[in-house]
Each structure stands twice: as structure tokens, then as C-alpha cells.
Amino acid sequence: MGRTTTASRLSATSGAHIRSASYHLRHHYYERFTASSFIQGEVGAGDDTAGEDPVVRQAAIDALGDMNGTAVVINPANGRILAMVNQKLALSPGAEPCSTIKLTVAMAALSESLVTSDTMVQLPGFRMDMTQALAKSNNLYFEELGRELGFERVRHYATQFGLGELAGYNIPGEQLGVYPDQPIPDSEGGVSRMCSFGQGVSVTPLQLGAFVAAIANGGTLYYLQHPSTPEDIAQFQPRVKRTLDIARYVPDLEDGMAGAVEYGTARRLRANFRELPVFGKTGTCSDNGTRFGWFAAYSESPQGGLVTVFFLEGGRATFGPRAAELTGAFYADLWDHDYFGERNQDAQSAPAQAPVQGPVSSAPIPADSAGPEQ
């Protein structure tokens, strides 16, 4: 039986918010989008591909098809970027992370012993635990966690997890996604909206990929590296940014990320691929007529795993579950090419060189939904 936490800071304002959301749903409210979800021309034209894995890159290109977006594939055992399709977008200042921000908030709450994966949190009219909240991407649950944690602790963990700093090591053209120094105004939702949608935050595909890689490998936050020549690949040496004290909490997070794929917001992935375990988190939101669709995930196989970030920009056809569906197509393509077979074991494993080490970090600091699938 899980513990129960009372949502003590939920107010009548929160109840009004729920009623307002239901009202819009009953009256078929639709947001107008001005951006296109599709592109014309060659996908990834102009990308620097000499140091990428050609099989992985082609699978990512085929999965994206004509969708306006980027796909980044990372080896979580060493931080090497195996493919980065549409690099101009991948290296841009990023966008609102939408519900993928819930991963950092969940890990912060676990690290602070605020909840466990099966702690039942009382919300207006229902109770929910973290596994259900991640799988279904429940906003009210993470708004409550944000209020209980407070902005300083939320920001502390987010920055320790790599948000607000460059994710790559000497990757030309990489720009910075920013985590603000102050919470957004209460009139715009405050820290609660920052924790459910990432409002006021910008995250790049590389920042999100680096953090998910740290979850996948048990706590090593690598500098991501994008080899540009065959010589770079031969001389590749992992570089550790910092070591996160999160290994004991990863199983709790994995339950919800697995649930997202099996029965939650990312279940479209399973329409294309069922052969390996995949753990992920979707995100859907919009800004000024442009809709964002995120899906960040990692896989497990006997030969090693992969981390993928599919980020889409556009209109109504762009949303997180669609990015999850494309990720499933990507994995199916690799499976059909026997990428996870024995012949790829050496390519999937970490190189023999010892990584360049960074500091140990992420210690606790003192304490101070209705809508589309996300």
C-alpha cells in the first residue's frame, strides 16, 4: 500500500482551473496554428555526417519522413552522438520542453524523499502516484510536486541535470537552452506551470538527450560529443561532466517511463516496435502558433542501449505521441537491419579508454489535466 500525501497547497483557484479546462473541452475549443508540420526537400541536407553511424542516421531520416523536426541518437555508455538529423534545429536554442520537464521534477522529488513511485498524492477529486502520473502525463500531479519543492529546489536539480548549460563538448554551432533565475509570475502559473509544462524554460534536444542518457546509465552525465571525421571516432574518449547521485531512484522513474510506452501517452510507439524494452516521456505544447512535439527515450538490449530524442515543430499534426510513433519506426528499422545483433556488440559498448572525469553532484539542498495527450 502506498503512502498518501495531501495536496495541501491546492486552492480553489486550482479547482477553477479544472472547471475551465473542462468547459473548453465541452465546447470543442481549438487552438489555431500557423506553422507547418511538414517540410519539402531533402531531410538533413547540409548536416555534418562524416562521424555518424550511417545505419542509425538512415533509420532516423526514414522515421522522420517529411515531418518538420530533428532526431538525435546517443550512446548512453559514453556520450557519443551516433546521429543528429536536421542539425540546425538540433543545435538551436531549443524550445519549451512541454511535459518532458516532468522527468527532472520527478527525479528532484525522489531525490528529496518527497515521494516514492507509489506514494498516492491527493489531488482534486482523485489520487495518483508517480508511475501513473508519468505514464499519463498528469499536469495536476506535477504542479503539486512543484509547489511542494519550491522554485529553488526545482531549479537546483534542473541545472544539476544539465538544463541551462551547453550539453556538448566543442560541438560547432550548439546554442544554449536557458533555465531562468526566477520563477515565472504567479499570474502565468508560477513554479507549478514550470513543473508541468516547462513554461518559461527552453531546452535543447541535446540537453534533454544528455539527461536521459544519465538516467539510462545510472547517473553519469556525459558531455555529448559529435565526431566529425573517422579519425575522431578512432580517437574518441568519453568526457564526464559530472556524476549524479540518482542510481537508486532510476527504477522508480523507469516504472512511469515504461508505463508511458505500454499504456500511456507514448503507446503509439508499440504500434511499430515491440521487440525491446523502451522507456520514454512525451511532451506537447505550443507557443505563438507553433506546436512542439517531444519524445525522449532510451532502450535496452543485450548489446547496449540507445537514447533518442525526437523533437517536432509545426501545427496540429505535431504532438508528443506522434514523436513517440516515429521513435517506434526508428527502432523497427534498426531491428530489421540487425543493428542489435551480435555483430554490433562492439559498436554499442563503451570504448576502452578511461573517461575524463568530472565532479560528483546533485546533493539535496535545504527546503525553503485535462487536455491532449502530452
N, C-alpha and C positions, 0 to 999 in steps of 0.2 A: 504494500500500500504506500503510495507516495505521500509526501508531506503536503500541507496546504499553506499557501501564502495568501494573506488577504490583500487585495488591491486597495490599500488604504488611501492612496492618493488619487484614485479615480473620483471625479466630481460629477456634479450634474451637467457640467459642460461636456464631459465625455459622453454622457447619455444622449445629449442633444446632438452630438456629432453622429452617433449611430443612427438616430432617427432621421437626420438629414440625409445620410447616405442611402438609407432605405427609400426615402422619398424619391431621390434621383433614380434609383433602380426601377421603382414602380412607374415612373413617368418616362422611362426609356431615354434618359439623358445621354447624349453622345458628345464627346469632345471632337473638335474639328482639327484635323492635321493638315499641314501644308507641305511637309517633306515627303519625298518618295521613298518607299521601302526597297526599290529596285534600282539597279544600275545598268548601264549599257556599256559595252566594250569588254575588254579582257579583264578578268579578275586578277588583282595583284600586279598589274602592269607597272613596271618601274621599281619593283621590290628588289632588294639585295638578297639573292638566294644562294650564293656560291657556298655558304657554310651550312646550309639547311639539309635536313634529311628529305630527299626527293619523294619518297613514298609517303611520308607524313604530310608534306606540303601538298602533294596532289590530292590526297584524301580530304584535306581541309578546303582546297579550292572546289572540289567536286561537291562537298557538303554545302558550302555557301551558295553555290549556283549563282543566280542573279540577285541575291539579296544584298542590300547595301550594308556592309558590316566588315568585321575583321575576325580572324581566328588566330589565337596564339596557343601553341602547344609546347609544353615544358617538361623536361625530365626532372621530377622532384628529387631525385637522388643526388643531383649535382647543380641544378640551376641552369642547365643549358637549354636555350630556346631551340627547339627542333624545327619549328616552322612559325612564321609570322606573316600572315597573308593580309594584304592591304596595309602595309606598314605605315603609311601616312596617318591612317586613322588609329592604328595601334599605338603609335608614338605621340599622339596628340595629347592636349591637356586633360583629356578624359571627359567624363560626364557624371551626372548624378548616378550613384551606384544602385539606386532603387532598393529592392529588397535584399540584394546581396549584402548590404551593410549589416543585415541581421546576423551574419556569421561572426563579425567582430564583436557585436553586442552580446551574443550568446557566449562566446569564449570569455569575454570580460565578466559576465555574470557567474559563469562556472569558476573562474579563477578567484573571484571574490567570495565564493561559497554562498552567494545569494540564493541560488537554486541548484538542483541537480537535474538530470534529464527527465526524471519522473516526478518532480515537485509540481503538485497541482496549484496553479495560480488562479485565484478567484477573479473573474472579470464580469462585466455587467451581463447577467443572465446565464453565464456558463463558466465552466472551469476548463483549464487546458494545461498540459505540460509542455516542456521544451520540444520533445520529439514531435508532438502533434503540431506545435506552432511553427517549427521549421518546415515540416513536410507540407503544411497547408499555407505557409507564409502569412500567419495571422498578425495583423498590424497592432491590434489592441494589446496582445501579449508583449510585444517588444516595446511598445510605448510605455507600458508599465515598468518593464525592466529598465528602460532609460530613465524614468523618473526616480526609481529606487537607487540606481547607480549614481545619478547626477552627472552633469556635464564633465567635470574634471576627471572623474574616473573613466567615463566613456572615451574621452579624448586621449587620456594616458594610454589606454590599451590600444586604441586605433593607431596611434603613432608608433607604439612598440611593434605593432603588426605590420608596419611599413607604409601606412597611409600618410600622405603629406610629405613624402620624400621620394627621390628617384629610386626606382626598383632595379635599374640596370647598371652594369659596370661598363662605362665607356661605350654606351650604345649611341651612335651618332643620331641626333635629331630627337632623342627622347625628351619629352616635356613633362612638367610636373602637375600631378593632381594635388589639390590643396585640401587640407583639413583645417577648418577655421579655428582661430584662437578663442572665439567667443561663441556661445550658442546663438542660433537664430532667435529672433524676438518671439515672445510668447504668443503674440498675435498671429504668428505664422506657424505655430505649433511647438516652438521651443525644442528642448532636447528630445522630447518624445517623438516628434516627426523626424528628427535626425536619426533616431534609432530604428524607425520602422521603414522609412523610405530613403534615408540618406539625404534628406533635404538640406541644402546649404553646403554639401560636401561634393567634391569632384574626385573621382577615382579613375585611374587608367587601367586598361586591360593588363598591363604589366604589373602594376601594384597589386591588383586582385589576384593575378596568377601567382605571384611570389608568396602571398599569404596562404593561398590554398595549397601550394606546394609544401609550405611549412606544416600545415595540418596533415598532409599526406605522409610526410616523412617523420612526423613526431616532434617537430619543434625547431628544425634548422631553417632559418630564414636566409636563403642564399641571395647574393647579388645575381640577378639574371644576366647571362652572357649570350650574345648572338654572334657566333663565329662568322666571319665574312670570307674566309678562304679555307681550302683544305688544310693548309698549314696551321691555321688557328684551331682546327679540330684536332689535329695530331698533337698539338701542344696544350690542349685545353686543361685548365686547372680550376677546380671549384673554388669559389670565394665566399666565405661565410660572413654575412653582415652581422648577425647576432643569433644567439641561441635562446629560444623562447621556452619558458617553463610551462608547457601546455600538454605534454605527452599523456598525463593522467586524465586529462579532460577530453581528449580526442574521441574515445569511444562514445561518450555522451553526445558529442556533436555528430558523430557518424550516424547514430540512430536516426536523427532527424533528416540528415542529408540522404541517407538510404531511403527513408520514407518518402521524400520528395520524388525520387525516381520511381519507386514502386507503386505509390498510390496518390501522390500529391501533385504539386504544380509542375513537376518535370516528367510526369508519367508518359508523355509523348515520346520520350527517348526510347522507351521499351517497345514502341511500335516498330522501331528499326533495329534494335540491338538488345539481345538478352544473354549473350554468351559469357560476359564477365560482370563482376560487381562494379557499379558506378555510384559515386556519392556526389551530390551536387546541390546547388541553390540557384533558383531563378530570380529574376528581377524585372519588373515592368513599371515604367513611369514615363512622364512626358514633361517637356519644357518648351514653351513658346512655339507650339505647333509641330514639334518633333518628338516622336516616341522612341524610347530606348528599350531594348530587349537584351537582357543579360542571361548567360548561364555559365557558371564556373563550376568545375567538377574535377574529380580525379577517379582513376580506375585502378583496379588491382588485377595482376596476373602473376603466374609463377615466374615470369621473366622480368618483372618490374612493371611499374605503373606509368601512367601519363597524367599530366594536368592539362586541362583545356579551358580556355576562356573564349566563348563566342559572344561578341558584342555587336548588336544590330542597331541601326538608326533608320528612322523612316516614319511611316504613317500607321494606319490601322493594322496592316499586315505584319507589323513589327511588335513583338512582345516576347517575354521570357520563355514561355512554353515552346514557342517556335524555335528559339535558340537551342533549347534542350532537344527538340526534334532533330535539328541539324547536327547536334553533337552525336546523337544516335547514328545518323547516317555516316558520320565521320568514322566512328568506331566500327561500324559494319564494313566499311571499305577496307580498313586496316585488317580486319579479321579475314576478309575474303582474299587479301594478299598475304596471308600467313605472317603478318607482322609480329604477332605474339608467339610465333613458333620458336622452336629451339634454335634455329639459325640466327635469331635476333637477340639471343640472350646477352651476348657481349655488348651489343649496341645499347641495350636497355639499362645495363648495370652502370654504376658509378665508375669513373676511371680510377686507376691505381694510385695516382698522385694524392698526397695528403692535401686537404683543402686549406686555404688561407683562413685562419680563424678570426672571428670577431668576438665581441663580449657576450656574456650571458645577461639576459634582460627579462623584462616583463614581470617583475615582482609587484605584488599588490601595493597600493598607496592608501593612505588613510581615507576614510569615508568623508566626506564633507557634510472584422474588416470586410468591412464589406467592400466589394469591388472586384475587378477582373483578376484572374489568376496571375500571380506575380513571379 
